[in-house]
Structures are given as structure tokens and as C-alpha cells.
Amino acid sequence: MLIGVIALLYGFISADKNTYSDKDIKKIVKELYKQNSSEQGGEGKYKHKEMHHVNDKKHNKEDSSDYHYASLFQKIEKRFNCHLDYDQKKNAHSLDDVIYVTKHYFHTIKQRPWSSLFVSNLFFLMISLAGLVWLAVQYISQSGWSASLLRIPQAVSSFLPYGGVIMIFIIITGALHWHHTYHWMDEALTSEYVFQDTVETDHPKYTNDKSDDVVLNKKFDSIIAGKTAYLNIPFFIIRSIIYVLGWCFIAFLLKKYSINEDLEGGLKWHNKMFTLSAIFIVFAAITTSTGAWDWIMSIDTHWFSTLFGWYSFASFFVAACAVIAIITIHLKYKGYLNNINENHMHDFGRYLLAFSIFWTYLWFAQYMLIWYSNIPEEVTYYVIRFDHYQILIIIALILNFVNPMLLIQDRDAKRLKGQVLFVAILIFIGHYIDVFVMIMPGTVGTHWHMGFVEIGVFLGYIGFFTYVVLSNLSKISLQPKNHPMLIESKHHHI
């Protein structure tokens, strides 16, 4: 956990150290604009044909395409010691656009530690939820093979309150504009007018009411404004709190009923868990989809996919299956869970293989339909990812699909603890990368990193999550004592 705290602090400190205020950026860019205009004989924008850094591949791309304000952007990059996004530079057609591009770069620098925290927290929060879904499925399906290890997904779900509180914190701080994870929270995007006397101030005042003292707001986004009935800060926070409280309440009740079953025996508490699990599955089916729309898809506010809820939860569910398998095998190696044998490993292998194929199917179905239709509003989601995150996409596909297909498709391979453990670890890493690619393009754009901050926070969360789960396991019996299918699990054979 310590490395995660250090990485996060380093991220915030370095981000604060290497950024400028919007006011300073605007002032410096205007000064550079005047300087550039005088050097070009009063012509502030011109097409520049000779770019520096010819050895850099991205800059070679710029060599072949002239664009307005090229020389001004060179001065800005030299002054701030940065490299601005080429596509944004190419599309800058006014001084205001140049200022926006420069501000956007520094906003992404400030956003980096927040995005790293968000990715890791969301990943482990949703794994915890998916573990609870896995537990509920075992009760609903009256599954016998898993009766000996139900305490493990139960312990995995114990992380829900911790991840949920941090998620609410991230959302509230976003609403307070501490960061820009959800850019639709910016009032400037949903207000059609701005008060004229505040336009040049640091904090313009916006309104949707037309009057004599307002002018049209250049930042107004009609698409985002059209979604404000659903995407507004109060409703967003309320929904998020409902998700977290609902999930935590169900997890608490299932744990309570399980302990009562240990103490009292009989079928009373088992039947209650069956009923509660059935109710929870319906609640989870709704909230995992709306939660994905809210927490992930709304980052890319213009884009939407009707398949996204299923796709994102499939990723978290496979990761949860991997985590449950990893913990089970770890405890088995430590001499616990004596009832677990190669037949249980076989079932874990089948879970990992089946849902890895399911995730891949959803990934391809979503991508293929958008690629085939080629609608600009839809393909933009994949353009930035394939242009700037391609290596991560390839790695994720290898770890999440090729890996289980090659290593645990065979029956004998599924029955080997070491092989299932190896595959599960790779799947776990692969789905973290998948979540990273879901979130980072919409929060930091092309200025992403996989450095000390991101890896450090991820490792810190692994420690945090492991501590919570193992602490929870240490407080109760590793095996349910009076589960009606315990004998079936003990003698499980396939």
C-alpha cells in the first residue's frame, strides 16, 4: 500500500510543480503571439514547412503536413518545454484555439494522478462487485462444486465500502472542479450564454436565459447540453451513492446470513441467501449497466454504445474470476482449503476460458459494428485509441484472449494449479490494461503514461485490496460449516 501512496503523492506534487494557471497560460501565449507576429512582419499565422526534431517519428508526421500557427506552437512548446498534440495543433484556427490547446495540455498533466487513482479504484471496486455477483450466481444456480470456497468471493466483496467511498470522493471532487475526469461537469459546456462583463475574467458566469447583458457562449456544446436531464451533477452523485449503498448492503446481508448458517444450520439461512441473491442479480444487472454509463462512458460524453454495459462488466467479471482463482490457489499452496482439488481447478479454468471468450466476443462485436457503420460520432472513440493506445490494445487482447485460449483450453491444463494461476494472473493484468484504455483517452487524451504513478498506484491498490480481503478471511472460517452442498463440493469430480 505504501508504494501506492508514494506514487500518488509524487503524481500530485509533480503535476502541481509542472503546471501553470489558465490565466498565466493565456498571458504567456498572447505574449508569444505578439512576438511571433512581429517576427513574421505582422502575420501571426502562417504555414511552416520546416519542423524541428526530424528524428522523432511524430514530428516527421508534422513535416508532411502544414498547419496554421506552426511557428507559434513551436515557441509555445519551447517556452513550456512540452509537446502538444499534433491533431489539436492542426485544428487550431484562431488564437483562442491556440490558447485552448495549450491549456488542455496542462489540464492533462494535472489530471494524470487523478486518472491513475480513478482507474485503479474503479478496477478493484468493480472486481469486488463482480465477486459478489459470482457469489450470488452460485446460490441461484444451487451450485455444489463451489460450496467449499464461497468465503473467498464473499471476502472479495468486502472491498466494496472502501472502493465505494473513494469513488464517491472522486466524483464529488470532480463536481468541485478539482479535476476534469468528467468534463461534462463544466457549466460552460451546457450554458448557451455568458454574461458579457465576465467573459474576460477568470470565472465567467453562465446562463441559459437570454437577456441584454449576455452574449453567446463559444464553449457551449449542444450535444452535452442535450444530455443534462440525465448527466447533471446532483442526479449523478445520487445515482452513484445508490449504487454503492445497494451493493454494500447486499454484501453485508449475504455475509451475515452465511455466518448465521454456520451458527444455526438448517436451510433457513440458505434459502434466504438464495432469495436475496435472486433479488441482487436483478439489481446488479441494472446498476452495472447504468454504472458503466455513468462512471466510464460519460467520460467520452459525445459517444455511446448500447453494448458498453455488458462489455465493461464482462471485463470486470473475468478479472473477478481470476482474482478468486488466484486467492484460492494461494490458500491451497499455504495448506488451507483441503477440500479443493484438481476438479475445482478444472471448473476455474472453464470459468476463465469461457468468460474470456465472451469478453472477446463483446469487444469485437462493439468494435466491428462501429467500424462497419463508420459513423463519425461513433468511430471517434476508437480513432484515438487505435492511433495512440494501439500497443496497449494488442497487449490486452493477447493477455485476455490468446493467453487462455492457448494455455487452458486443454482439459489437463485446466487441472494444473500452477497453470491456472499463471493464466489468472495474466488475465488480471490484461483487464487492468483494458480498463486503462477505457478511461485514459477521455481523461488525458494522447498525453498518457504507464510510468511510476500509474504502476505504483496499481501496485498500491493490489496491496490495499489484498489486505482487506485476507483480513476479512482471517476473521471467519475459510469454509462454510453448514452449507447443504458441502459434501457434494468435497467429493466434486468431473
N, C-alpha and C positions, 0 to 999 in steps of 0.2 A: 504493500500500500504506500510505503514511504516514497518509492520511486515515482509513483503516480502524482503524489502531492508536489514533489520537487519539480517534475516535468510541467505540471500545470502552473506552478508559481513562476517557473522560468518562462513559460509561454506568455503569461500576462505581463511580466516585467519587461521582457524583450519587445513585446508588442507595444507597450506604452513608451518604451525608450526610442523606438524606431518609427514613431508616427508623428504626424502634425495635425493640428486642429484644422477644421474645414476653413476657418477664417484665414489662417496662415497660408494654407494651400492656395486659396483664391487670390490672396495678395501676391504671393510669390509668382504664380502663373501669370498674373496680369503684368508684373514687372518684366518677366521673361518675354512676354508677348510684345511689350513695347520695345524691348531691346532687340528682339528679332525683327520687328517691323523696321526699325531704323537701319539695321544691317542690310535689309533687303530693299532699301530705298522706299520705305513706306508700304511695301507689300507684305502684309503679315502672314499670308498663307500662300504657299507655292508648292509645286511638286518637286520633291527632292529625289535625285536619282542615285546618289552615292551614299550608301549606308555604311556605318561602322560595323565592326565585329563580323567581318566576312567569313570568319571561320566558324561562326555559330550557325547551326542549321536554320534556326528560326529567323535569324537576321538575313540569311540568304533568301528566305521566302520573301522578306520585305524588299530585297534588292530587285526582285522581278515585278513588283507592284508599286507604282507611285501612289501617293495619297496626300491629301491636304494636310497642312500643318506638320509635315515631316520634320522640318528643321526645328520647329518649336518643341516638338516632342523629344527631339534629341537633347535640347537644352534642359528640358524638364527631367529627363532620365539622368542626365549628368549631374544636375543640381541636387536631385534627391537620391542619387545612387540606386536607381531601381530600373526595372524593365517592365514597361506597361504592356498590356495585352494588345497584340497586333490587330486583331479584328476590331477592337474598340477604337484604336487609333485610326484605322482605315475609315471607320464610320463617323468620325468626328468632323462636322461641317461648320462648326461655329466655335467661338471662344468659350461659350458656355459648355459645349460638348467636351472641349479640351479640359476644362476645369472639372467636369463630372468624371471623366476617365481617370484623372489624377486622384481625385477624392476616392473613387471606387477602389483604386489600388490600396490606399492606406486603410480604407474600411476593411478590406480583406485581411490585411496584416493584423488589425485589431481583432478581427473575427476568428483568427486561427485557433487560439486556445479555447474559445467558446465552442467552436465546431468540434474540436477534439474531445472536449468534455461531453458534448451532446451525442456524438457518435458512440462513444464507449458506454455512456449511461443508457442510451436507448437500446443498444445491443444487449446489455445484460438485464435490463428491465424486461425486455420482450422475451428473452430466454427464460426468465423467471415465470413470466405469464404462460409461455408455451409449455413449460414444465408442469404448470397447474392444469393446462388443457390435457397434456399427456396423462396426468393422474386421473382426471375426470373421465377420459376415454376408457381407461382400464376398468373403472367402476361401471360405466354404462354398458360396456361390452361384456361384462361379467367375465373378464379375462382371468384365467387361472395361472398362467405361466409367470406373471409379474407380481403375484401376491407377496413374494418374499422380499421384493425390493421397492415397494411402494413408498417407503420412508424417504427414499432418495429424491424422487420428484417433489415430494412434499417439502423436503428441505430446500430444494432449488427454488420453490415458490416463496420461501421465507425472505428472499431478497426484494420482493415486491414493495414493501413500505419504504425501504431505503432508496431504491431507484425511483420510486414514485415521487417522493419528496424532492429529490434533486431535479426531476423532470418539471415539476410544478415551479421550482425555483428558477429554472432556465426560462420557462415560459413567462413568468412574472417579470424577470429582469429584462426579457425581450420587450415586454409591454412598456417597461420604463425606459426603453431605448439604451440600455447598457450595451447591447449588441444588436446585430442585424441578421439573426438567424431567420426570422420571419419578416421579410421586407414589406409584406402587405400591412404590417402594423404601423407603417409610416403614414400619418394622416395626410401628407402631401399627395399620396397616390390616389386617395379616394375622395378628395375635395376638389370640386370643379373650379373654385375661385380662391383667390388670396387677397387679403387686404393690401391695398396699394402702398400704404405708408409703412408696411412691414416687409416688403419684397426684398429689400437690400439688407435687412437685419439678420442677425444670427438665428433668430427664432421667428420665422414668418407665421402669421396667423391665417388659418384656412377656414373656408366655409363652403357650404353648398347652396347658400342663399344669395341670390343676385341682388346687388344694390349699387348705388352710385360710387361707393368708396372701395369697390373691389375690381380686380382685373382677372382675366383668365389665368388659371394656374397651368404653367407649362409642364409640370410634373404629373398632372392628372392622368390616370390610367383607367380608361373606361372599362376594360375587362376586369380588373381587380375591383373597381367600384361596383360592378355588377354582381360581385360575389359577397358583398358586405352583409347581406342578410344572414349568411352562414359564417363567413370569415370576418368576425368582429371580435375585439379583444374580450369583452365580458363573457360572451357566449363561448368563446374558445377556452377560456380559463374554467368556466363552469363545466364544460364537457370533459376537460382533462381531469378535473377533480372527481367527477362522477366515475370516470374510467378507473382511476387509481383506487378510490374508496371501494368501488364494487369488487374489483379484483382482490384487494386485500381482505375484504370481509368474507368472501368465499373461501380464500385460502385459510383464514383463521378458523372458520367453521369446520372445514374438512379436517384440519389438524385436531381440533377439539373433539370431533366425533370419532376420529381414529384413536385418540388416547382413551376416550370413554369405552370404545370397543375393547381395548386392551384390559381395562379395569373390570368391565361387566360381562363381556362375552355376549353370546346370543346373536340374533340377526337384527335386533332393533337399530343399532347404530350403523350397521352395514346398509340396511335399507334406506336409512336417512341419507347416507353418503351417495347412494345410487340416485335418489330423488334430487338431492342438491346438485349433483354432477350434471344431471339432465338439464336442470334449470340453468346452470352455469354455462353449459355448452351453447345454449341459445344466446345468452348474454355475451359470451365471448365471440360468437360468430358476428354479432353486430358491432361490438366495440373494437374488435381487432381491425375491422374494415374502416370504421369511422376514425379510429385512432391513427391508422395509416394515412388516411386522407388528411387528417389534422396535423399530425406531427411530422410527416415526411413529405407527402405530396404537395402540401400547401407551401413548402419551401420554393418549389417551382410553380408559382401561383398561376401562371397562364396555362400550364399543361395539366392534362388529366388523363387518366386511364381507368376504365371500368374494371380492369383486371388487377389493378395495383394492390388492392387489399389482400386478395388471395396470394398474389406473388410475394409480397413482403412478408406475410405471415408464414408462408411456406419456408422462406429463408430462416425465420426465427425458429420454426418448429424443427427443422432439420438440425439447426445448431443446438436446440434443447435436447434432442435425441442424442446428439454427440456428447453433450455435457453429462447427461445421465449415464451414458455408457462409460465415459471416462471415470466418473466418480465410482461407479460400480466396480469397474476393473481395478481401480486403485485400492479400494477397500478389500477386494478379493486378494490382491497381492499382499496386503497387510495382514492377511489371516482372518478377515471377517467374512460374513456372508457365506458360510459354509454350504448353504443350500444352492448356491449359484453354481451352475456347471456349464459345460460346452453347449448344451441345448439352449440355455438362456443367451449365450453369446451368439448363437445362430439367429435367435429372434432379434437381438440388437442389430446384427448385420443386415437382416432383412429390412428392418426399420430404416436404417441408414441408406441402404441401396434404393429402396422403394421411394422414399421421400426425396432423395437426391434426384432421381429421375423425374419425379413430379415437379420439383423446383425447376429443373432444366426445361421441362415442357412449358411451364408457365412463363419462364424467362424468354424462351424462343417464341412462344405464341404472342406475347406482348410486343416483342421486337419485330417479328415478321409482319404482323398486321399493320403496324405503324410504318414500317419500311415500304410495304407494298402499296399502301394508300398514298404515301408521300404527301401528306397534308402539312404545309409549313408549320402550323400551330402545334403539330404533334411531333414532327421529326426533330425540332429544336432540342428536345430532351436528349435525344441520342447523339446529335451532332457534337455537342460539347464533350460528351462522354467518350465518343469514339475518336475525336480529334485530340483530346488531352488526357484521357484516362484509359486509353486502349490497353496498355500493359497490365493495368490492374484488372480489367475485364477479362483478359486472357488468363491471368493467374487464377482469378475466381472460378472461371469455367473449368480449368484443369483440376483445381482442388475440389470443387463441388460436384463435378460430373465425371471427368475422366478418372480421377482417383478412386472413387468407389466402384466404378464400372470395371476397372482393371484389377483391383485388389481384393474385393469381397464378393464378386459375382459367383465364384465357385462355392459349393456347399462346404467343402473342407476349410476354405479360407475363413468363412463366417464363424467357424467354431474355434478359431485360434484367438485367445485373449490378446496376445501381442499385436496381431494383425488388425483386429477390430479397434484396438486402442490407437494404433498408428493412423488408421484411416479416420477415426473420430477426431483426432487432434487436427489433422489436415482440413477436415470439413469445418471444424470450429474456426480455424484461421480464415478459411475461404469465405465463410459467411460474414465474418467481420469485414473483410475486404468488400464484399457485396454491399453491406450497409454503408461503408465508407463511400462507395461510388454512388449510392442513392442520395447521399446528403451533401457531400463536399462540393460538387459542381454548382449547386444552388446557393451555397453559403460563401465559398471563397473563390468560385469560378475557376479560372485557369491557374491561379496562384496557390496551388495545393502543394503540400509537402507530406512525406512519410518519414518524418525525422524524429528527433528525440521527444518532442512534445507529444506527437501522435502515438508513437510506440510506448513512450513512458506512461502516458495516461492509460493506455490499453492494458499494460502490464500491472499498473496500479489497481485497475478495476478487477483484473484477474485475482489479485491478492485480496481485495475487498470482498469480492463475491465468494471466493473460496473460504475466507474466514467466516462469513455469515452462514454459509451452507454447512460447513463442518461443525461450527459451534452449535447450530441447530440440531445436527445429527447426534452430537455428543450428549444432548440433554434427554433423549428418549431412546427406547430400544430400537436397534437398527432393523429389526424385523417385527412386523405386527404379530401380536400374540394370539389373537382370536379371530383372525380373518378366516371366513368359511372355506376359502380355497387354498389355504396354506399347504395342506398335504399335497394337493394337485401340483402346486408350484415346486414343492420339494422333490417330487417324483416326475417332474416335467421331462418328457422325452419326445424328440421329433427326428 
